[in-house]
Amino acid sequence: MMKNTIADRVADFIKNFPPFDLLDKDQLLDISKEVKIKYLDKENVIYNINDPLHDQFYMIYKGAVKLKKYINEKLETIDQFDEGDVFGLRPLFAKENYAITSITEEETILYCIPIEMFHPFIDHNKDVRQYLIESFASNTENPFSNEFQKKLLEDDVKLDFTKDMFEMQPVRLIKNVITTKQSSTIKDAAKLMSDNNVGSIIIEEKECPIGIITDKDLRLHVATGNYSITDDVSKIMNHPVMCYKKNITIAQAQITMMKHKINQIVVTKDGTPNTKILGVFSEHDIIVMKGTNPSVLMKAIKRSNSTKELKRIREKIMMLLEGYIQQNIPLTHINNIIFELNDATIKRVIERCVEKMDQAPPVKFAWMSIGSQGRKEQLLHTDQDNAIVFENTDDDHLEEVRTYFLSLAKKVNKRLKIIGFEFCPSEMMAKKS
């Protein structure tokens, strides 16, 4: 029997993302055979507000999609999806027309999953059903509340602080970690992963993690022919390994994964690669949380394209902070989350300001956050304390270089003020360097 290459490729991709990672191999193949592949240019509309429902929902294979809705009579971006994300779920659960607009943010390839053939998987798989319900009930597509079968929610984006603050719970470790030695071959490591049905394997020495290999590494480095299956695992392993102590919260784990572009975190005795492995935690171990959460905000910050948009995100961060305080979450945990979000906001402002300058930075530079932000103690809206340090340059060009960075600093300081970081009363800011 001839192998269905396209269906196999689709199945190989979707199996890595929820809810498809909850299905077995045969189910994945059955779905993949019915999937249609659609290519769209940048700024192509997939569906508009009030359009009749499609007979399919969507998964992003490559590219990005933004969701828009009218806020104060203006069409605003309320969320963005990228590779592996599922959207357009309204036809699965509702009869009303679409409540938002979806538009491609860049050249995009979509997998279109037919509603009719997917319904049996929802009806007979509780985990798949629950995942899709929670995704559909999230604040961007907003179709249903917890009592989704009875009542539709309004479409406003708002934070949903659940009673137990799910994202602040400690991660649930997989303690039966699959490991191998640095001298093992890639083939041996892949067989161990296959035999144990896991997506990663830790390379260890004296019970300490020195590297990690994931399914993605096998695809990128071995399936492409760059390395042979007889090579040592050290050739393709990622190192050093990102480690944490066992009390890491779900929110911290999500932000760490996004910040470092990884999908696995190893938990060790002291949170470094130098002590015994206690367990491993993967992004696939998280079933989508309802409502806006730190990882959603981090993604929004990194994809933001205006100061106004960053200001709105900053307001959501403050709402998140208020919710944490109301729930009596320990300040050490709150500090970690708010610092990372503030830090990402500042970095995004600097990136955008550099893009707006007439030329690229003439020399290397560093933006220094000092004061409460530098100490990772910044919770509430406080004033700015910052400076710019730039690389040594000869006397003939010093004033020109200094003028460039003063101009850049003024742009950054101005935008940070708009977002909510007030000017320092003592003018201890980069624009006064």
Secondary structure, 3 states (H helix, E strand, C coil): CCCCHHHHHHHHHHCCCCCHHHCCHHHHHHHHHHCEEEEECCCCEEECCCCCCCCEEEEEEECEEEEEEEECCEEEEEEEEECCCEECCHHHHCCCCCCCEEEECCCEEEEEEEHHHHHHHHHHCHHHHHHHHHHHCCCCCCCECCCCCCCECCCCCCCCCCCCCHHHCECCCECCCCEECCCCEHHHHHHHHHHCCCCEEEEEECCEEEEEEEHHHHHHHHCCCCCCCCCEHHHCCECCCCEECCCCEHHHHHHHHHHHCCCEEEEECCCCCCCCEEEEEEHHHCCCCCCCCHHHHHHHHHHCCCHHHHHHHHHHHHHHHHHHHHCCCCHHHHHHHHHHHHHHHHHHHHHHHHHHCCCCCCCCEEEEECHHHHCCCCCCCCECCEEEEECCCCHHHHHHHHHHHHHHHHHHHHHHHHHCCECCCCCCCHHHC
